[in-house]
Every structure is written in structure tokens, then in C-alpha cells.
């Protein structure tokens, strides 16, 4: 039996929300999809491509009578939106969000919401380096984790319904508490992004020296970093500002390890390097076994079909 | 007209050499392909899959009468191989290598080679995270750069012939001097690899705390890092030991930038982060325009066909 919401309101119409719209339509998971985006441009695009049934100039209008409200704006904008929509939420409605940081969203959103509204914070671990209403596609969440961090007093029926809804979009759903989520994601996503941004910035400085060679001879390694570093600047600024403690902690460990490897290079300690690189290789196998990536040789960039 | 070598000897039968073997066959670029690998296991595999016409127990036997000898062993093993094959090289033969570092290879190989043998160092900027004789495929070099760093006294006809041969395997060929090559690659490949190895190592430590979650929720960012960090440990150990100065220089710049971003996070300087992330985004566009990667949303991992 399909678990569906009568009316879903998408606040923010970027990659995640537009992918949800496509997935809801593909699965028949909502009768009406209402949408709101901050800029007139995005709203016009949403109308033009028929992303939602209705597109509203304000978030307050969009959430009227909605059974499910999805806050899909940068983490730093969640509090303001919550304050705006609170008086217009219908009793019994579920409010969720898709922010990459959870404790900061709970702190910003929960105080505004009236009793009788179920707030269930969430985070789909899915995305591409693209953003905006045209970047969405129905299968983005297929086989990807969607983490929920329900509060202690959460309504179990409301959580179960949201969970079933997300699973119908193809996601695997897990629950954990918010601080733990923020630490795990600092390791698997936030710190790697910061590092990739940094390396690409270094290359940008050096481009003045070596002309276009950095781009021209962009090899595996740097090329992957540039893809990561092409992600939405506003979203990532907010991630680092709101998951500050966990990110700084992991960065500290990273720097410590990097200095140890740097010393091994300087002193010519090949055994240390070899052992380290052998150990990290095993983690890759774990990820492939966990189904989080394919074993296709991605550096070949689609050339694998020519494999002999 | 096809430029071809009568007999090509591949010393080392890993990803690059086995891909060359497939590409040479596909293009009819050699009459005979002789191969040698250090381990009996690899030699047996090469025989089993028919990678070469002949497989030899020693490099010295493999290079006999060869017109082109390709040194495809880790950078740290080049000198020893050169010393071994030198007395067996035929006059007028071309010797090239595929090492990721060029000055160290020149220093290790050139002193051993007799006059009348053309040594033309090279580096194909192509690869996957796989290694070994089964990992090769004929199209690996298609539309990828192959950098040559000929010595000042290089024979122009020999260089031109090698160049045409590589182009027939699908590569784009450029020439530069060895120190410059080593600096550019430190930026585009060597330092990014070290950083990826480091981050994956940090996660491995933390896995003891968070159980399998680091792998389970491996997101874009970390997932890409693990692919990079799955590359061959011996090869990468040698890269860092032999391109020490350039790698340490770029690492120094990286650390400097990372500390500046870390401070921006700590002090809550959102504008600094936003500006930095906006600047790095532009580099990605440059790489796509340069044809070094596709604009397909890779984080979606082949889900792009469902894009609506």
C-alpha cells in the first residue's frame, strides 16, 4: 500500500526539493505539491518546467493546509523560515528538513513550531555537484541513506509515516540522534569538502604561475576534488558555520595525520608511507561491499566499456 | 599511415602496460609484444590472458631486439631495471618509461643507457584505481594527455616517432622539461592523492568509535577520496619519495590555506568561506571546458539517465 501525503509543501526548490518533486510524481506519493522559492527567477523556472502544482511567493502561503512541509533551504535560513510558516501550519502536519547539519537546525526550528505539529529533522545523503530547480531527477535517492534525527518526544506514528514515504522514493532510512549525525557527517562529508575546496584554491593560486596547465593536465585526484569543490557555496558556508565543533575536531585530526605523512616524505620513510597507503586501500573495499559505490574504474570516465 | 614498432618490450605488466598491450593490438601498432613482470604470478596471468606474444622471466631477455622498450615499473625500481637491460638493448632502440615523476627517473635511468639508445621519458596522465595485468583496457589513453620530457640532446626523429605511436593509442601528447612536469603534477595529482590518503586514514581511526557508520554513510566527498586512496601503495610511495621537494612545497601552501579556512570557521567568517567556495567553483567549469571530465552529475553515480 502506498503511503502518501495529500498536500506536500516544498520550501526551497533546489536539487533536493526538485528531485523529491520528481520522485513523488513518479511514485504517486502526493496529490498536490506546493512550492516556494526565495527568488522570483527560481519560482519562474519551477512554473515553466511544471515542477509543482502551485508556486507561491511566500513560504506562509505554500504551507497552508499542507500535510507535509519540507524545509529545503540552506541550514542558515531554516530558523527564519520556521518563524514565518509557524502560524500557518495546520494541526497534525509533519515538518521535516533536508539540512546537512542536524543539531543547529533543531535549535533554530523547534522553538518556533506550535504544539500539535510534528517536527522530524532529516538529511538525505544524496546529491550531485549541481543545484537549482532544473538539477533534480526522480532517482536521486535510490539506494541512498536518508537519516532522520527525531527528537525524544517525537510522535511514533508520524515518524513511521515519513519513513515509509521516504522509502517509497527509494531511500534507505536510519534514525540516530543529532549530535552523533553531525560527527559522522563531519568525517564522511564536511571535512572532505573543506579539504577539496582548499586544494582547488591552492591550484587556483598556482595557475597564475603555470598558466592553464593545472586545468589542462588535471589528473585523477585533482579532477575529483574540483567536482566536490563545485558544490553550492551558500549551502557549504552554512554547513561549516553550523557544524563548527565537529568539523574543527576532525580537521585537527586530519592535520595531525597529514604532518606525520609529511614528515615521512621529508625523512624518506618509505615503509611508513607504504603501510599507510595499504591500510587506506582496505576502506575502499568496505565501501564497495556496502553498496555505496560501484567498483567500475571511475578514473577511466566511462571508458570501461572498452575494457578488454 | 600507421607508425609502428616491430618489437615492443613491456617491462612491468600493470595497468598502464596491459592497457598499452590492448591498445597496440587494437591499432596494429606492433608486430611482436614481449613482456616481463617481476612476480611469477603476474607472468602466469599475462600468459593465461594472452596479454603478450612472449613472456620472459627476466627484463634482459624481454628487451632483446626490441625497437621500443617501455619501463612500466614503480619509479623506485627504474634504476635497477635500466642497469639490468642496458647491455642487452639493441642500437637505435627507443627506451621510454611511464613513471609519474620525471626528474628522478631521468637521474636513475639515463646514466645506465649506452650511446645510440634513445631515452625519451614519458608519463601518461591516465589510470584507474586498479592495478595488475587484468586491469588494462584498450581505451585507457583515449583523449588523455601523455607528457614527454625529452632530454636536451634527444634525437628528434625518435621523439617524433614515439609521439605518433602514442597518438595512435588515442593520447594527446605534449612536451615539457622534467622539473616543470614534476611541479605541475605535484599540484594536479601528487598532493591531492596524499590528502585523500590522509583523510581516509583519519576516518579509519574514527571507525573504531563509530563502528561501520563511516562506510555506511560514506557520502560524496569521502567516497571520492576512498577511490583515490585505493591506488597502488608501492607506486604512490615511490612518487612521494622521488618528487619530495615539489610535493612538500605544495603541501606547505595547502596547509597555509587550510589554516586560513579553519580560522574562518572558528571565527564564524561566513563571507570568507562563501567567497572562497565561489572562486573554486569556477575552476570546475574550466576543467569541463578543457574536456578533462564530463559535466554529468557524477555524485548521482549513473542515476543521471533518470533525470527529468
HADDOCK unambig.tbl for C-alpha pairs under 7 A between the chains (distance, minus, plus):
assign (segid A and resid 125 and name CA) (segid B and resid 219 and name CA) 6.19 0.50 0.50
assign (segid A and resid 127 and name CA) (segid B and resid 299 and name CA) 6.02 0.50 0.50
assign (segid A and resid 127 and name CA) (segid B and resid 300 and name CA) 6.47 0.50 0.50
assign (segid A and resid 128 and name CA) (segid B and resid 297 and name CA) 5.37 0.50 0.50
assign (segid A and resid 128 and name CA) (segid B and resid 298 and name CA) 6.49 0.50 0.50
assign (segid A and resid 128 and name CA) (segid B and resid 299 and name CA) 4.43 0.50 0.50
assign (segid A and resid 128 and name CA) (segid B and resid 300 and name CA) 5.73 0.50 0.50
assign (segid A and resid 129 and name CA) (segid B and resid 297 and name CA) 6.38 0.50 0.50
assign (segid A and resid 129 and name CA) (segid B and resid 299 and name CA) 6.83 0.50 0.50
assign (segid A and resid 130 and name CA) (segid B and resid 297 and name CA) 6.97 0.50 0.50
assign (segid A and resid 136 and name CA) (segid B and resid 307 and name CA) 6.81 0.50 0.50
assign (segid A and resid 137 and name CA) (segid B and resid 306 and name CA) 6.11 0.50 0.50
assign (segid A and resid 137 and name CA) (segid B and resid 307 and name CA) 4.14 0.50 0.50
assign (segid A and resid 137 and name CA) (segid B and resid 308 and name CA) 5.17 0.50 0.50
assign (segid A and resid 138 and name CA) (segid B and resid 306 and name CA) 6.25 0.50 0.50
assign (segid A and resid 138 and name CA) (segid B and resid 307 and name CA) 6.42 0.50 0.50
assign (segid A and resid 138 and name CA) (segid B and resid 308 and name CA) 6.80 0.50 0.50
assign (segid A and resid 139 and name CA) (segid B and resid 303 and name CA) 6.25 0.50 0.50
assign (segid A and resid 139 and name CA) (segid B and resid 306 and name CA) 5.87 0.50 0.50
assign (segid A and resid 140 and name CA) (segid B and resid 300 and name CA) 6.23 0.50 0.50
assign (segid A and resid 140 and name CA) (segid B and resid 303 and name CA) 6.65 0.50 0.50
assign (segid A and resid 145 and name CA) (segid B and resid 217 and name CA) 6.84 0.50 0.50
assign (segid A and resid 184 and name CA) (segid B and resid 214 and name CA) 6.47 0.50 0.50
assign (segid A and resid 187 and name CA) (segid B and resid 203 and name CA) 6.31 0.50 0.50
assign (segid A and resid 188 and name CA) (segid B and resid 214 and name CA) 6.12 0.50 0.50
assign (segid A and resid 188 and name CA) (segid B and resid 218 and name CA) 5.35 0.50 0.50
assign (segid A and resid 188 and name CA) (segid B and resid 219 and name CA) 5.85 0.50 0.50
assign (segid A and resid 188 and name CA) (segid B and resid 222 and name CA) 5.04 0.50 0.50
assign (segid A and resid 189 and name CA) (segid B and resid 219 and name CA) 5.77 0.50 0.50
assign (segid A and resid 189 and name CA) (segid B and resid 220 and name CA) 6.57 0.50 0.50
assign (segid A and resid 189 and name CA) (segid B and resid 221 and name CA) 5.42 0.50 0.50
assign (segid A and resid 189 and name CA) (segid B and resid 222 and name CA) 5.78 0.50 0.50
assign (segid A and resid 192 and name CA) (segid B and resid 221 and name CA) 5.38 0.50 0.50
assign (segid A and resid 192 and name CA) (segid B and resid 222 and name CA) 5.75 0.50 0.50
assign (segid A and resid 193 and name CA) (segid B and resid 221 and name CA) 5.84 0.50 0.50
assign (segid A and resid 197 and name CA) (segid B and resid 277 and name CA) 6.53 0.50 0.50
assign (segid A and resid 197 and name CA) (segid B and resid 280 and name CA) 6.46 0.50 0.50
assign (segid A and resid 198 and name CA) (segid B and resid 254 and name CA) 6.68 0.50 0.50
assign (segid A and resid 198 and name CA) (segid B and resid 257 and name CA) 6.24 0.50 0.50
assign (segid A and resid 198 and name CA) (segid B and resid 258 and name CA) 5.87 0.50 0.50
assign (segid A and resid 199 and name CA) (segid B and resid 254 and name CA) 6.19 0.50 0.50
assign (segid A and resid 200 and name CA) (segid B and resid 280 and name CA) 5.95 0.50 0.50
assign (segid A and resid 201 and name CA) (segid B and resid 280 and name CA) 5.80 0.50 0.50
assign (segid A and resid 202 and name CA) (segid B and resid 253 and name CA) 6.68 0.50 0.50
assign (segid A and resid 202 and name CA) (segid B and resid 254 and name CA) 6.08 0.50 0.50
assign (segid A and resid 203 and name CA) (segid B and resid 187 and name CA) 6.34 0.50 0.50
assign (segid A and resid 214 and name CA) (segid B and resid 184 and name CA) 6.47 0.50 0.50
assign (segid A and resid 214 and name CA) (segid B and resid 188 and name CA) 6.13 0.50 0.50
assign (segid A and resid 215 and name CA) (segid B and resid 286 and name CA) 6.68 0.50 0.50
assign (segid A and resid 215 and name CA) (segid B and resid 287 and name CA) 5.45 0.50 0.50
assign (segid A and resid 216 and name CA) (segid B and resid 290 and name CA) 6.37 0.50 0.50
assign (segid A and resid 217 and name CA) (segid B and resid 145 and name CA) 6.87 0.50 0.50
assign (segid A and resid 218 and name CA) (segid B and resid 188 and name CA) 5.36 0.50 0.50
assign (segid A and resid 218 and name CA) (segid B and resid 292 and name CA) 6.85 0.50 0.50
assign (segid A and resid 219 and name CA) (segid B and resid 125 and name CA) 6.19 0.50 0.50
assign (segid A and resid 219 and name CA) (segid B and resid 188 and name CA) 5.85 0.50 0.50
assign (segid A and resid 219 and name CA) (segid B and resid 189 and name CA) 5.77 0.50 0.50
assign (segid A and resid 220 and name CA) (segid B and resid 189 and name CA) 6.55 0.50 0.50
assign (segid A and resid 221 and name CA) (segid B and resid 189 and name CA) 5.42 0.50 0.50
assign (segid A and resid 221 and name CA) (segid B and resid 192 and name CA) 5.38 0.50 0.50
assign (segid A and resid 221 and name CA) (segid B and resid 193 and name CA) 5.83 0.50 0.50
assign (segid A and resid 221 and name CA) (segid B and resid 228 and name CA) 6.12 0.50 0.50
assign (segid A and resid 222 and name CA) (segid B and resid 188 and name CA) 5.03 0.50 0.50
assign (segid A and resid 222 and name CA) (segid B and resid 189 and name CA) 5.78 0.50 0.50
assign (segid A and resid 222 and name CA) (segid B and resid 192 and name CA) 5.76 0.50 0.50
assign (segid A and resid 224 and name CA) (segid B and resid 224 and name CA) 6.76 0.50 0.50
assign (segid A and resid 226 and name CA) (segid B and resid 283 and name CA) 6.85 0.50 0.50
assign (segid A and resid 226 and name CA) (segid B and resid 284 and name CA) 5.19 0.50 0.50
assign (segid A and resid 227 and name CA) (segid B and resid 284 and name CA) 6.22 0.50 0.50
assign (segid A and resid 228 and name CA) (segid B and resid 221 and name CA) 6.14 0.50 0.50
assign (segid A and resid 229 and name CA) (segid B and resid 277 and name CA) 6.99 0.50 0.50
assign (segid A and resid 229 and name CA) (segid B and resid 280 and name CA) 6.12 0.50 0.50
assign (segid A and resid 229 and name CA) (segid B and resid 281 and name CA) 5.93 0.50 0.50
assign (segid A and resid 230 and name CA) (segid B and resid 280 and name CA) 6.67 0.50 0.50
assign (segid A and resid 230 and name CA) (segid B and resid 281 and name CA) 4.16 0.50 0.50
assign (segid A and resid 230 and name CA) (segid B and resid 284 and name CA) 6.03 0.50 0.50
assign (segid A and resid 233 and name CA) (segid B and resid 274 and name CA) 5.50 0.50 0.50
assign (segid A and resid 233 and name CA) (segid B and resid 277 and name CA) 5.15 0.50 0.50
assign (segid A and resid 233 and name CA) (segid B and resid 278 and name CA) 5.75 0.50 0.50
assign (segid A and resid 234 and name CA) (segid B and resid 274 and name CA) 6.28 0.50 0.50
assign (segid A and resid 237 and name CA) (segid B and resid 270 and name CA) 6.04 0.50 0.50
assign (segid A and resid 237 and name CA) (segid B and resid 273 and name CA) 5.69 0.50 0.50
assign (segid A and resid 237 and name CA) (segid B and resid 274 and name CA) 5.66 0.50 0.50
assign (segid A and resid 240 and name CA) (segid B and resid 265 and name CA) 6.22 0.50 0.50
assign (segid A and resid 241 and name CA) (segid B and resid 265 and name CA) 5.89 0.50 0.50
assign (segid A and resid 241 and name CA) (segid B and resid 268 and name CA) 5.93 0.50 0.50
assign (segid A and resid 244 and name CA) (segid B and resid 265 and name CA) 6.41 0.50 0.50
assign (segid A and resid 244 and name CA) (segid B and resid 266 and name CA) 6.84 0.50 0.50
assign (segid A and resid 253 and name CA) (segid B and resid 202 and name CA) 6.67 0.50 0.50
assign (segid A and resid 254 and name CA) (segid B and resid 198 and name CA) 6.68 0.50 0.50
assign (segid A and resid 254 and name CA) (segid B and resid 199 and name CA) 6.17 0.50 0.50
assign (segid A and resid 254 and name CA) (segid B and resid 202 and name CA) 6.07 0.50 0.50
assign (segid A and resid 257 and name CA) (segid B and resid 198 and name CA) 6.24 0.50 0.50
assign (segid A and resid 258 and name CA) (segid B and resid 198 and name CA) 5.86 0.50 0.50
assign (segid A and resid 265 and name CA) (segid B and resid 240 and name CA) 6.21 0.50 0.50
assign (segid A and resid 265 and name CA) (segid B and resid 241 and name CA) 5.89 0.50 0.50
assign (segid A and resid 265 and name CA) (segid B and resid 244 and name CA) 6.42 0.50 0.50
assign (segid A and resid 266 and name CA) (segid B and resid 244 and name CA) 6.83 0.50 0.50
assign (segid A and resid 268 and name CA) (segid B and resid 241 and name CA) 5.93 0.50 0.50
assign (segid A and resid 270 and name CA) (segid B and resid 237 and name CA) 6.07 0.50 0.50
assign (segid A and resid 273 and name CA) (segid B and resid 237 and name CA) 5.68 0.50 0.50
assign (segid A and resid 274 and name CA) (segid B and resid 233 and name CA) 5.52 0.50 0.50
assign (segid A and resid 274 and name CA) (segid B and resid 234 and name CA) 6.28 0.50 0.50
assign (segid A and resid 274 and name CA) (segid B and resid 237 and name CA) 5.65 0.50 0.50
assign (segid A and resid 277 and name CA) (segid B and resid 197 and name CA) 6.54 0.50 0.50
assign (segid A and resid 277 and name CA) (segid B and resid 233 and name CA) 5.14 0.50 0.50
assign (segid A and resid 278 and name CA) (segid B and resid 233 and name CA) 5.76 0.50 0.50
assign (segid A and resid 280 and name CA) (segid B and resid 197 and name CA) 6.47 0.50 0.50
assign (segid A and resid 280 and name CA) (segid B and resid 200 and name CA) 5.95 0.50 0.50
assign (segid A and resid 280 and name CA) (segid B and resid 201 and name CA) 5.78 0.50 0.50
assign (segid A and resid 280 and name CA) (segid B and resid 229 and name CA) 6.12 0.50 0.50
assign (segid A and resid 280 and name CA) (segid B and resid 230 and name CA) 6.68 0.50 0.50
assign (segid A and resid 281 and name CA) (segid B and resid 229 and name CA) 5.92 0.50 0.50
assign (segid A and resid 281 and name CA) (segid B and resid 230 and name CA) 4.17 0.50 0.50
assign (segid A and resid 283 and name CA) (segid B and resid 226 and name CA) 6.86 0.50 0.50
assign (segid A and resid 284 and name CA) (segid B and resid 226 and name CA) 5.19 0.50 0.50
assign (segid A and resid 284 and name CA) (segid B and resid 227 and name CA) 6.24 0.50 0.50
assign (segid A and resid 284 and name CA) (segid B and resid 230 and name CA) 6.03 0.50 0.50
assign (segid A and resid 286 and name CA) (segid B and resid 215 and name CA) 6.64 0.50 0.50
assign (segid A and resid 287 and name CA) (segid B and resid 215 and name CA) 5.45 0.50 0.50
assign (segid A and resid 290 and name CA) (segid B and resid 216 and name CA) 6.34 0.50 0.50
assign (segid A and resid 292 and name CA) (segid B and resid 218 and name CA) 6.85 0.50 0.50
assign (segid A and resid 297 and name CA) (segid B and resid 128 and name CA) 5.34 0.50 0.50
assign (segid A and resid 297 and name CA) (segid B and resid 129 and name CA) 6.39 0.50 0.50
assign (segid A and resid 297 and name CA) (segid B and resid 130 and name CA) 6.97 0.50 0.50
assign (segid A and resid 298 and name CA) (segid B and resid 128 and name CA) 6.51 0.50 0.50
assign (segid A and resid 299 and name CA) (segid B and resid 127 and name CA) 6.03 0.50 0.50
assign (segid A and resid 299 and name CA) (segid B and resid 128 and name CA) 4.49 0.50 0.50
assign (segid A and resid 299 and name CA) (segid B and resid 129 and name CA) 6.91 0.50 0.50
assign (segid A and resid 300 and name CA) (segid B and resid 127 and name CA) 6.52 0.50 0.50
assign (segid A and resid 300 and name CA) (segid B and resid 128 and name CA) 5.82 0.50 0.50
assign (segid A and resid 300 and name CA) (segid B and resid 140 and name CA) 6.23 0.50 0.50
assign (segid A and resid 303 and name CA) (segid B and resid 139 and name CA) 6.27 0.50 0.50
assign (segid A and resid 303 and name CA) (segid B and resid 140 and name CA) 6.68 0.50 0.50
assign (segid A and resid 306 and name CA) (segid B and resid 137 and name CA) 6.25 0.50 0.50
assign (segid A and resid 306 and name CA) (segid B and resid 138 and name CA) 6.31 0.50 0.50
assign (segid A and resid 306 and name CA) (segid B and resid 139 and name CA) 5.81 0.50 0.50
assign (segid A and resid 307 and name CA) (segid B and resid 136 and name CA) 6.89 0.50 0.50
assign (segid A and resid 307 and name CA) (segid B and resid 137 and name CA) 4.12 0.50 0.50
assign (segid A and resid 307 and name CA) (segid B and resid 138 and name CA) 6.31 0.50 0.50
assign (segid A and resid 308 and name CA) (segid B and resid 137 and name CA) 5.00 0.50 0.50
assign (segid A and resid 308 and name CA) (segid B and resid 138 and name CA) 6.51 0.50 0.50
